[in-house]
Amino acid sequence: MRYADFKEHEIKRTCQRTYEKPSGYRPYLKKDFHDRCCYCNMPQNLITSPFHVDHFVPSKEFKGKRDSLWTDYENLMWSCPKCNLSKGDKYKGDLMGSREIVNELFYNPAVTDYNEIFYRNEYGGIDSDDEKGREMIKRLKLYRPIHNLAWLVEHLEILWKKLEEELQRETDEDKKEILNRIKDKIANIYVEQAMAFRAAYNGRVFQERNEDDEL
Ligand SMILES: [Zn+2]
């Protein structure tokens, strides 16, 4: 069941120049992708490891055929380590057939509005009614509980901040006390869940690295 939109931001590419290495684009990717993973929408600040520069058309496919894709900004995506590793070298398409950057296995997050493909279900999980969207959930392992947990942690933090704002405005002392107690409870749950999330995210798979990691 659809519970909430998948994301609340728009990805807009603003880099006009070219760099020799994909890592040169990191500040632009961070800004243009709102510092969120373009595949699972997780904010970077939830984890301690740096995000990866993902090649939408994987380097294994274009090496020796269309080498410009190594540093073509349009082919670079801002991805969390887990999504980048799950995506790996998965590719389908005709590389030489058109100049466009297409990987038929995935909707391009900078071209297609993921809100039209994905949504959050009542458990905070990533869901889709679209066939290719469902395949993407499998390919990128977006069904993993860490994604529900990431969403929960983010929303607990939002709730905590809202309660703090409410407290600033409240003048009635009795109401203030109640609000304070709720805020403390939410803050404790947030801290616990954020720790659980990090432990789950930094699992063994996370230790694996792929070539994009060092970019
Ligand atoms: Zn991700």
Residues whose N, C-alpha, C, O or C-beta is under 5 A from the ligand:
A	BS01	ZN	C37 Y39 C40 N41 C80 C83
